[in-house]
């Protein structure tokens, strides 16, 4: 994929992985549109970047999605890359009997349903471009679920399956489908699940992603994700145990 002179939308681009990707891509001469749900954080992120447009957007609201798509169609008809990065995760014991389905519903709505909605509504515009890309950010836990984030893992497994199928469905079009699968990352998003202690820097994820995008590597396994993926090919149980630090 060509990495210059693109117009790129990144949902959830105000911090963490999304922000670092935005920074790298703007430095390569692309115009980047970042979205976020908090106006103050959005303004702060835009102030730190060049050649960036910030748009207030809640990915879980269809009305917001329609407004975003309408604005992009009017103001950025050359949009050719969409990076679905917005996400939500809870950490909890799924056996505790604390209405976990409500948290799971929020995760599935944010991480999966909203991703499909935005993709479907922007796809007609992407199909008009000579070269375009969809990038879905899933996770290492799409390969082997993490026990402390079990329902989050399920939502990212759904993203993984959707990405694989969409890649086949669009194989004869101008739209390439990529999937970014990071491990635990040291961001505010992952602080609750140990990101500050065990996570890799978001810049590492962004750098490996941009390199893989340039090489048309469609499934991007960052850091230890590559090891868990290889392990899962021969023994899914071993991969599950390794991810959760279990014996045997």
C-alpha positions in Angstrom: 0.0 0.0 0.0 1.3 3.4 -0.9 2.1 5.4 2.3 2.1 9.0 0.9 -0.6 11.4 -0.3 -3.5 9.4 1.2 -6.5 10.7 3.1 -7.0 8.6 6.2 -9.7 8.3 8.8 -8.7 6.9 12.2 -11.5 6.3 14.8 -10.3 6.7 18.3 -7.2 8.6 17.2 -6.8 10.9 20.2 -4.5 8.7 22.3 -2.6 5.4 22.4 -2.2 3.4 19.2 -4.5 5.5 17.1 -2.6 8.7 18.0 0.8 7.2 17.3 -0.4 5.8 13.9 -1.8 9.3 13.1 1.6 10.9 13.9 3.6 8.5 11.7 1.2 8.8 8.8 1.1 12.6 8.9 4.9 12.7 8.9 4.8 10.7 5.6 2.7 13.3 3.9 -0.8 12.0 4.4 -3.9 14.0 5.6 -5.3 12.2 8.6 -8.8 12.6 10.1 -9.0 11.5 13.8 -12.1 11.1 15.8 -12.8 11.0 19.5 -15.7 11.2 21.9 -14.2 14.0 24.1 -13.8 17.4 22.6 -11.0 18.5 25.0 -8.9 15.4 24.3 -9.6 15.7 20.6 -8.4 19.4 20.5 -5.3 18.5 22.5 -4.4 15.7 20.0 -5.0 17.8 17.0 -2.7 20.5 18.5 0.1 18.0 18.6 -0.1 17.0 15.0 0.3 18.5 11.5 -2.1 18.1 8.6 -4.8 16.6 10.8 -8.6 17.2 11.1 -10.4 16.3 14.3 -14.0 15.3 14.3 -16.1 14.7 17.4 -17.6 11.3 17.0 -19.1 8.5 19.1 -18.8 5.3 17.1 -21.6 3.6 19.0 -24.2 6.2 17.8 -25.7 5.6 14.4 -26.7 9.3 14.1 -23.0 10.3 14.7 -21.9 7.8 12.1 -24.3 9.3 9.5 -23.0 12.8 10.3 -19.4 11.7 10.0 -20.0 9.9 6.7 -21.9 12.9 5.3 -19.1 15.3 6.2 -16.4 13.0 4.8 -18.3 12.6 1.6 -18.6 16.4 1.3 -15.2 17.5 2.5 -12.9 14.6 1.9 -14.2 12.7 -1.2 -10.6 11.4 -1.7 -10.7 9.4 1.5 -9.1 6.0 0.7 -8.0 4.5 4.0 -10.1 3.8 7.1 -8.6 2.5 10.3 -11.2 1.1 12.7 -9.3 1.6 16.0 -11.9 2.8 18.5 -12.4 0.2 21.3 -13.7 -0.6 24.8 -12.5 -3.2 27.3 -13.5 -4.3 30.8 -11.6 -6.6 33.1 -13.6 -8.8 35.5 -14.3 -12.3 36.7 -16.9 -13.7 34.4 -17.9 -16.2 37.1 -18.7 -13.5 39.7 -22.4 -13.3 38.6 -22.3 -9.5 38.2 -24.5 -8.9 35.1 -21.5 -9.5 32.9 -23.7 -9.6 29.8 -24.2 -5.8 30.1 -20.4 -5.2 29.9 -20.2 -7.7 27.1 -22.9 -5.9 25.2 -21.1 -2.6 25.5 -17.8 -4.2 24.3 -19.6 -5.9 21.4 -21.4 -2.8 20.3 -18.2 -0.6 20.4 -15.6 -3.1 19.1 -17.7 -5.0 16.6 -21.1 -3.8 15.6 -20.0 -0.1 15.4 -17.0 -1.2 13.3 -19.3 -3.0 10.8 -21.6 0.0 10.6 -18.9 2.5 9.9 -17.3 0.2 7.4 -20.5 -0.5 5.5 -21.4 3.2 5.3 -17.9 4.3 4.1 -17.4 1.3 1.8 -19.1 2.9 -1.3 -16.7 5.9 -1.0 -13.7 3.6 -0.7 -14.7 1.5 -3.7 -14.6 4.7 -5.9 -10.8 5.0 -5.2 -8.1 3.5 -7.4 -6.4 2.1 -4.3 -8.0 1.9 -0.9 -7.7 0.1 2.4 -9.7 -0.9 5.4 -7.8 -1.6 8.6 -9.5 -3.3 11.6 -7.7 -3.3 14.9 -8.3 -6.5 16.8 -6.0 -8.1 19.4 -3.8 -10.9 20.4 -6.8 -12.2 22.4 -8.6 -12.8 19.1 -6.2 -15.8 18.7 -6.4 -17.0 22.4 -8.8 -15.4 24.8 -7.5 -13.7 28.0 -9.4 -14.9 31.1 -9.5 -11.4 32.7 -10.9 -9.9 29.5 -12.9 -12.8 28.3 -15.9 -11.0 26.7 -13.5 -8.4 25.2 -11.6 -11.3 23.7 -14.9 -12.6 22.2 -15.6 -9.2 20.6 -12.1 -9.1 19.0 -12.5 -12.7 17.8 -15.6 -11.5 16.0 -13.5 -8.7 14.4 -10.9 -11.2 13.3 -13.6 -13.4 11.6 -15.2 -10.4 10.0 -11.9 -9.1 8.7 -11.0 -12.5 7.2 -14.4 -12.8 5.4 -14.4 -9.2 4.2 -10.9 -9.6 2.7 -12.3 -12.4 0.5 -15.5 -10.6 -0.3 -13.5 -7.6 -1.6 -10.6 -9.4 -3.2 -11.6 -8.3 -6.7 -12.0 -4.7 -5.8 -9.6 -1.8 -5.2 -10.1 -2.2 -1.4 -7.5 -4.1 0.6 -8.5 -5.4 4.1 -5.9 -5.4 6.8 -6.1 -6.5 10.4 -3.8 -5.2 13.1 -3.4 -7.6 16.1 -1.4 -6.0 18.9 -0.5 -7.6 22.2 -1.0 -5.8 25.5 0.0 -2.2 25.0 1.0 0.5 27.5 -1.8 2.9 27.1 -4.5 4.6 29.2 -7.0 2.2 27.6 -5.1 -0.9 28.9 -4.1 0.5 32.3 -6.8 -1.5 34.1 -5.6 -4.8 32.6 -1.9 -4.3 33.4 -0.7 -2.3 30.3 1.4 0.0 32.4 3.4 -2.9 33.8 3.5 -5.4 30.9 2.5 -3.6 27.8 4.7 -2.6 24.9 4.9 1.1 23.8 2.1 2.2 21.4 4.8 3.7 19.1 6.2 0.1 18.6 2.7 -1.0 17.4 2.3 2.0 15.1 5.8 1.5 13.6 5.3 -2.2 12.9 1.8 -1.5 11.5 3.1 1.2 9.1 5.9 -1.1 7.9 3.5 -4.0 7.4 1.0 -1.8 5.5 3.7 -0.8 3.1 4.4 -4.4 2.4 0.8 -5.5 2.0 0.9 -7.8 5.0 -2.8 -8.3 5.6 -2.7 -9.8 9.0 -0.3 -7.9 11.2 1.0 -9.7 14.3 2.8 -7.2 16.5 5.3 -8.3 19.2 4.4 -11.5 21.1 1.2 -11.8 19.0 3.4 -13.5 16.4 4.5 -16.1 18.9 1.0 -16.9 20.2 -0.2 -17.2 16.6 2.5 -19.7 15.7 1.8 -21.6 18.8 -1.9 -21.7 18.1 -1.3 -23.2 14.7 0.0 -26.4 16.3 -1.7 -26.3 19.7 -4.6 -23.9 20.5 -4.5 -25.2 24.1 -0.8 -24.4 24.5 -1.5 -20.9 23.1 -4.3 -20.4 25.5 -2.2 -21.5 28.5 0.7 -19.4 27.4 -1.3 -16.2 27.0 -2.9 -16.7 30.5 0.4 -17.9 32.1 -1.1 -21.3 32.9 0.8 -24.6 33.4 0.4 -27.5 31.0 
